């Protein structure tokens, strides 16, 4: 079911409402939140997307959503450095006067919640995909910043008539116990959903077994450990090819282009770069692998599951929501090499096990993580926050 089929007629609560969605990158909105925008528009809402515009303006505008560019940079959290961006956002919030705002990721949540408070926005949704680099990094600077961000989050997320969306129960407990966010302000919606029509099972190709990692090329995605595991398997003569699909970015954990080039020259893994055909990547692979240190709920594994591919992932928050040990794939400890290599070898050597895990992964994806389910849950949250609020005059 497509998101726009969820609401074919004007919705009595959402119709005539103005919704502002703040997300740092236009490509991320298109890949993770566009179906929600489409469903809101179908319900009769006026949807304004505030984002840094690069290459994805057309699909946003073609969906009937209004686009307002911002200079918001998703890296770093320094209000003094970003005071110009905050002033710009304040101006947008004052001009638009939304009934509800939806902030996606850490930095938009911190800055957007402040702007919503300053401009009197009646209802606020904040969505964190995961605890991210800030809660994984071990440097002194990161530890110092972590304390400041915890304080800011506690202030931002405990506001009346606001909700925080998290994608797994581990993060819910972390936010409540370590940050101090009230549990009745926390809502569980598992991931951004997967298009189960676009990602469908295909028969595995004959020949060498291929394990594909579809991910941004970040150290904390476990890419280094995956390369080391590939080296081990190559030495053992295992008939397995490891393929890396994804780009680097401005994340502090991004892998240097020179290192990727060295891996490619070594020939131990295939370094494919970004792909616009992720369904094709899974169709040409036999195994999906993501040895991440921590996730919210990785869309790449949801897509792999919908494509009927067995998974190897780390036993960390987010990954274990969809990669269920002995059911849809194999879980290994984070930051390890030998267990990762052993799990890949086990699946490479056992086509029947791959088929069993892959079939079950497809069932789980359709039953629990289909895009339509996530869109419905998100719009139900909008309705709950807006039901008793008068519509703002324009």
C-alpha positions as CSV (number, residue, x, y, z in Angstrom):
1,X,0.0,0.0,0.0
2,X,1.4,3.4,-1.0
3,X,1.3,6.2,1.6
4,X,-1.0,8.4,-0.5
5,X,-3.6,5.6,-0.4
6,X,-3.8,5.7,3.3
7,X,-5.9,8.9,3.2
8,X,-7.9,9.3,0.0
9,X,-10.2,12.0,1.5
10,X,-9.6,15.1,3.6
11,X,-9.0,14.2,7.2
12,X,-11.1,16.1,9.7
13,X,-8.1,16.7,12.1
14,X,-5.3,17.2,9.6
15,X,-7.2,19.1,6.8
16,X,-6.3,22.8,6.8
17,X,-3.4,22.4,9.2
18,X,0.0,23.7,8.4
19,X,2.8,21.2,9.0
20,X,6.5,22.3,9.0
21,X,9.1,19.5,8.6
22,X,12.7,20.5,9.4
23,X,15.4,18.1,8.1
24,X,19.0,19.0,7.3
25,X,19.3,17.4,3.9
26,X,16.9,17.3,1.0
27,X,18.1,13.8,0.0
28,X,17.4,12.5,3.5
29,X,13.9,13.8,3.4
30,X,13.2,12.1,0.1
31,X,14.7,8.8,1.2
32,X,13.2,8.7,4.8
33,X,10.2,11.2,5.1
34,X,8.7,11.9,1.7
35,X,5.9,9.2,2.1
36,X,4.8,11.0,5.3
37,X,4.7,14.4,3.5
38,X,2.7,12.8,0.7
39,X,0.2,11.3,3.1
40,X,-0.2,14.6,5.0
41,X,-0.8,16.4,1.7
42,X,-3.4,13.8,0.8
43,X,-5.1,14.4,4.1
44,X,-5.5,18.1,3.3
45,X,-2.5,19.6,5.2
46,X,-0.3,22.3,3.9
47,X,3.2,20.8,4.2
48,X,6.3,23.0,4.3
49,X,9.7,21.2,4.1
50,X,12.6,23.3,5.5
51,X,15.9,21.8,4.4
52,X,19.2,22.4,2.8
53,X,18.5,22.2,-0.9
54,X,21.0,20.4,-3.2
55,X,19.7,17.9,-5.8
56,X,16.3,16.8,-4.6
57,X,14.0,19.9,-4.9
58,X,12.0,18.4,-7.8
59,X,10.6,15.3,-6.1
60,X,9.6,17.4,-3.0
61,X,7.8,20.0,-5.1
62,X,6.3,17.4,-7.5
63,X,4.7,15.8,-4.4
64,X,2.8,19.1,-3.8
65,X,4.9,20.1,-0.8
66,X,6.3,23.6,-0.3
67,X,10.0,23.9,-0.1
68,X,11.9,26.5,2.0
69,X,15.6,26.4,1.8
70,X,17.8,26.8,4.8
71,X,21.6,26.9,5.3
72,X,21.3,24.4,8.2
73,X,24.4,22.2,8.2
74,X,23.9,18.8,9.9
75,X,27.4,18.5,11.2
76,X,28.4,19.9,14.6
77,X,26.2,21.3,17.4
78,X,27.5,24.8,18.3
79,X,24.7,27.4,18.7
80,X,27.2,30.3,18.7
81,X,28.7,29.2,15.4
82,X,25.2,28.6,14.0
83,X,23.5,31.7,15.3
84,X,22.9,33.0,11.8
85,X,21.2,29.7,10.9
86,X,19.1,29.9,14.1
87,X,18.0,33.4,13.2
88,X,17.1,32.2,9.7
89,X,15.0,29.4,11.2
90,X,13.3,31.8,13.6
91,X,12.3,34.0,10.7
92,X,10.8,31.0,8.8
93,X,8.9,29.8,11.9
94,X,7.4,33.3,12.4
95,X,6.4,33.6,8.8
96,X,4.9,30.2,8.4
97,X,3.1,30.0,11.8
98,X,2.7,26.2,11.6
99,X,0.2,24.2,13.7
100,X,2.8,21.5,14.2
101,X,6.5,21.1,13.5
102,X,8.3,17.8,12.9
103,X,12.1,18.0,13.5
104,X,14.2,15.1,12.2
105,X,17.6,14.2,13.7
106,X,19.6,15.7,16.6
107,X,20.6,19.1,15.3
108,X,17.2,20.0,13.8
109,X,15.6,18.9,17.0
110,X,17.8,21.1,19.2
111,X,17.5,24.2,17.0
112,X,14.0,23.6,15.9
113,X,12.6,23.0,19.4
114,X,14.1,26.3,20.4
115,X,12.6,28.1,17.5
116,X,9.2,26.4,18.1
117,X,9.3,27.6,21.8
118,X,10.3,31.1,20.8
119,X,7.5,31.4,18.2
120,X,4.8,29.6,20.1
121,X,4.2,26.6,17.9
122,X,1.3,24.7,19.5
123,X,2.6,21.1,18.9
124,X,6.1,19.6,18.3
125,X,7.3,16.3,17.1
126,X,11.0,15.5,17.4
127,X,12.4,12.4,15.7
128,X,15.9,10.9,16.4
129,X,17.0,8.1,14.2
130,X,19.6,7.0,16.8
131,X,22.0,8.3,19.3
132,X,24.5,8.9,16.6
133,X,28.1,9.9,16.6
134,X,27.8,12.1,19.6
135,X,26.8,9.2,21.8
136,X,29.4,6.8,20.3
137,X,32.5,9.0,20.1
138,X,35.1,8.5,22.9
139,X,37.1,11.7,22.6
140,X,37.3,14.2,25.4
141,X,35.6,16.8,23.2
142,X,32.7,14.5,22.4
143,X,32.3,13.6,26.1
144,X,32.1,17.2,27.0
145,X,29.7,18.0,24.3
146,X,27.6,15.0,25.2
147,X,26.9,16.5,28.7
148,X,25.8,19.8,27.1
149,X,23.6,18.1,24.6
150,X,21.9,16.0,27.3
151,X,21.0,19.2,29.1
152,X,19.6,20.8,26.0
153,X,17.7,17.7,25.1
154,X,16.1,17.5,28.5
155,X,14.9,21.1,28.2
156,X,13.7,20.6,24.6
157,X,12.0,17.3,24.8
158,X,10.0,17.7,28.0
159,X,7.8,20.5,26.7
160,X,4.1,20.1,27.0
161,X,2.3,18.9,23.8
162,X,5.5,17.5,22.3
163,X,6.6,14.0,21.5
164,X,9.9,12.4,20.7
165,X,9.9,9.6,18.2
166,X,12.5,6.9,18.7
167,X,13.1,3.7,16.7
168,X,14.0,1.1,19.3
169,X,13.4,0.5,23.0
170,X,17.1,0.7,23.9
171,X,17.2,4.3,22.8
172,X,13.9,4.9,24.6
173,X,15.5,3.7,27.9
174,X,18.7,5.7,27.2
175,X,16.8,8.9,26.7
176,X,14.6,8.4,29.8
177,X,17.3,7.2,32.1
178,X,20.4,9.1,31.0
179,X,18.9,12.3,29.6
180,X,15.9,12.7,31.8
181,X,13.1,12.8,29.2
182,X,9.7,11.9,30.6
183,X,8.6,8.5,29.3
184,X,5.1,9.8,28.4
185,X,6.8,12.2,26.0
186,X,8.5,9.3,24.2
187,X,6.9,7.4,21.3
188,X,8.1,4.2,19.6
189,X,7.8,4.1,15.8
190,X,10.2,1.6,14.4
191,X,12.1,3.1,11.5
192,X,11.0,5.0,8.5
193,X,9.5,2.0,6.8
194,X,10.4,0.2,3.6
195,X,8.6,0.1,0.3
196,X,7.8,-3.7,0.1
197,X,6.7,-3.3,-3.6
198,X,10.0,-1.7,-4.7
199,X,12.1,-4.2,-2.7
200,X,11.0,-7.7,-3.5
201,X,12.7,-11.1,-3.4
202,X,14.5,-12.3,-6.5
203,X,16.2,-15.6,-7.1
204,X,19.9,-15.6,-6.0
205,X,22.3,-15.4,-8.9
206,X,24.6,-18.4,-9.5
207,X,28.4,-18.1,-8.9
208,X,30.4,-16.5,-6.2
209,X,28.5,-15.5,-3.0
210,X,28.3,-11.7,-2.7
211,X,27.8,-10.0,0.7
212,X,26.8,-6.3,0.2
213,X,27.1,-3.5,2.7
214,X,24.8,-0.6,1.8
215,X,25.8,2.2,4.1
216,X,27.5,5.5,4.3
217,X,31.2,4.9,4.5
218,X,31.7,5.7,8.2
219,X,34.0,4.1,10.7
220,X,31.2,3.6,13.2
221,X,29.3,1.6,10.6
222,X,32.0,-1.1,11.2
223,X,33.4,-0.8,7.7
224,X,36.9,-1.2,8.9
225,X,36.1,-4.4,10.7
226,X,34.3,-5.7,7.6
227,X,37.4,-5.1,5.5
228,X,39.5,-7.0,8.0
229,X,36.9,-9.9,8.0
230,X,37.1,-9.9,4.2
231,X,40.9,-10.2,4.4
232,X,40.6,-13.2,6.8
233,X,38.1,-14.9,4.5
234,X,40.3,-14.4,1.5
235,X,43.2,-16.0,3.3
236,X,41.0,-19.0,4.1
237,X,40.0,-19.4,0.5
238,X,36.3,-18.7,1.2
239,X,34.3,-18.1,-2.0
240,X,32.9,-14.8,-1.0
241,X,33.0,-11.3,-2.4
242,X,32.4,-8.3,-0.1
243,X,30.9,-5.2,-1.8
244,X,30.8,-1.7,-0.2
245,X,28.0,0.5,-1.6
246,X,27.7,4.0,-0.3
247,X,29.2,7.4,-0.1
248,X,31.4,9.4,2.3
249,X,30.0,12.6,3.8
250,X,30.9,15.4,6.2
251,X,30.2,13.2,9.3
252,X,33.2,13.2,11.7
253,X,33.4,9.5,11.4
254,X,33.6,9.5,7.6
255,X,36.3,7.2,6.1
256,X,39.0,9.0,4.2
257,X,38.7,8.7,0.4
258,X,42.4,7.7,0.3
259,X,41.7,4.7,2.5
260,X,38.8,3.6,0.4
261,X,41.0,3.9,-2.7
262,X,43.7,1.8,-0.9
263,X,41.1,-0.9,-0.1
264,X,39.9,-0.9,-3.7
265,X,43.5,-1.2,-5.1
266,X,44.2,-4.0,-2.7
267,X,41.2,-5.9,-4.1
268,X,40.1,-7.3,-0.8
269,X,36.7,-5.7,-1.1
270,X,34.8,-4.0,-3.9
271,X,34.4,-0.3,-3.3
272,X,31.4,0.6,-5.5
273,X,30.6,4.1,-4.2
274,X,27.0,5.4,-4.0
275,X,24.2,3.6,-6.0
276,X,20.9,4.8,-7.3
277,X,19.8,1.2,-7.7
278,X,19.7,-0.3,-4.2
279,X,17.0,-2.9,-5.2
280,X,19.4,-4.0,-7.9
281,X,22.3,-4.2,-5.4
282,X,20.4,-6.6,-3.2
283,X,19.2,-8.6,-6.3
284,X,22.8,-9.2,-7.3
285,X,23.9,-10.1,-3.7
286,X,23.2,-13.1,-1.5
287,X,23.9,-11.6,1.9
288,X,23.4,-8.2,3.5
289,X,25.9,-7.1,6.1
290,X,26.0,-4.1,8.4
291,X,28.5,-4.3,11.4
292,X,27.5,-1.0,12.8
293,X,28.3,0.2,16.3
294,X,24.8,1.5,17.0
295,X,21.7,2.4,14.9
296,X,18.2,3.7,15.3
297,X,16.8,1.2,12.9
298,X,18.9,0.9,9.7
299,X,16.9,1.4,6.5
300,X,19.5,-0.6,4.6
301,X,18.7,-3.7,6.6
302,X,14.9,-3.1,6.2
303,X,15.4,-3.0,2.5
304,X,17.6,-6.1,2.6
305,X,14.9,-7.9,4.5
306,X,12.1,-6.8,2.1
307,X,14.3,-8.1,-0.7
308,X,14.5,-11.5,1.0
309,X,18.2,-11.4,1.8
310,X,19.6,-12.9,5.0
311,X,21.6,-10.6,7.2
312,X,24.8,-10.4,9.2
313,X,24.8,-7.6,11.7
314,X,26.0,-6.5,15.0
315,X,24.1,-7.2,18.2
316,X,23.5,-3.6,19.0
317,X,20.4,-1.3,19.3
318,X,18.7,-0.9,16.0
319,X,20.3,-3.7,14.1
320,X,18.8,-6.5,16.2
321,X,15.3,-5.1,15.6
322,X,15.4,-6.6,12.1
323,X,18.4,-8.9,12.1
324,X,17.1,-11.5,14.5
325,X,19.7,-14.1,15.4
326,X,18.8,-17.5,14.0
327,X,15.6,-16.2,12.5
328,X,16.4,-13.6,9.8
329,X,20.2,-13.6,10.1
330,X,23.2,-13.8,12.3
331,X,24.2,-11.4,15.0
332,X,27.9,-10.8,16.1
333,X,29.5,-8.6,18.7
334,X,30.3,-5.0,17.6
335,X,33.9,-4.0,16.9
336,X,35.0,-7.5,16.3
337,X,36.5,-9.2,13.2
338,X,36.7,-13.0,13.8
339,X,33.0,-13.5,14.7
340,X,32.0,-11.3,11.7
341,X,34.1,-13.4,9.4
342,X,32.7,-16.6,10.9
343,X,29.1,-15.5,10.4
344,X,29.8,-14.5,6.7
345,X,31.5,-17.8,6.1
346,X,28.6,-19.8,7.6
347,X,26.1,-18.1,5.3
348,X,28.4,-18.3,2.3
349,X,28.7,-22.1,2.8
350,X,25.0,-22.8,3.4
351,X,22.5,-21.8,0.6
352,X,19.6,-23.5,2.4
353,X,20.2,-21.4,5.5
354,X,20.4,-18.3,3.5
355,X,17.1,-19.1,1.9
356,X,15.4,-19.8,5.2
357,X,16.7,-16.6,6.8
358,X,15.8,-14.6,3.7
359,X,12.2,-15.9,3.4
360,X,11.6,-15.1,7.1
361,X,13.2,-11.7,6.7
362,X,10.7,-10.8,3.9
363,X,7.8,-11.9,6.1
364,X,9.0,-9.7,9.0
365,X,9.5,-6.7,6.8
366,X,6.0,-6.9,5.3
367,X,4.3,-7.6,8.6
368,X,6.1,-5.1,10.9
369,X,8.1,-2.5,8.9
370,X,6.2,-1.8,5.7
371,X,6.1,1.9,4.8
372,X,2.3,2.1,5.1
373,X,2.5,0.9,8.7
374,X,5.0,3.6,9.7
375,X,3.1,6.4,7.9
376,X,-0.1,5.4,9.6
377,X,1.6,5.4,13.0
378,X,3.1,8.8,12.4
379,X,-0.1,10.4,11.2
380,X,-1.9,8.9,14.2
381,X,0.6,10.8,16.4
382,X,-0.1,14.0,14.5
383,X,-3.8,13.6,15.1
384,X,-3.3,12.9,18.8
385,X,-1.3,16.2,19.3
386,X,-3.7,18.3,17.1
387,X,-7.1,16.9,18.0
388,X,-7.9,19.5,20.7
389,X,-5.9,22.4,19.3
390,X,-7.7,25.2,17.4
391,X,-6.3,25.9,13.9
392,X,-4.0,28.9,13.8
393,X,-5.2,32.0,12.0
394,X,-3.0,32.9,9.0
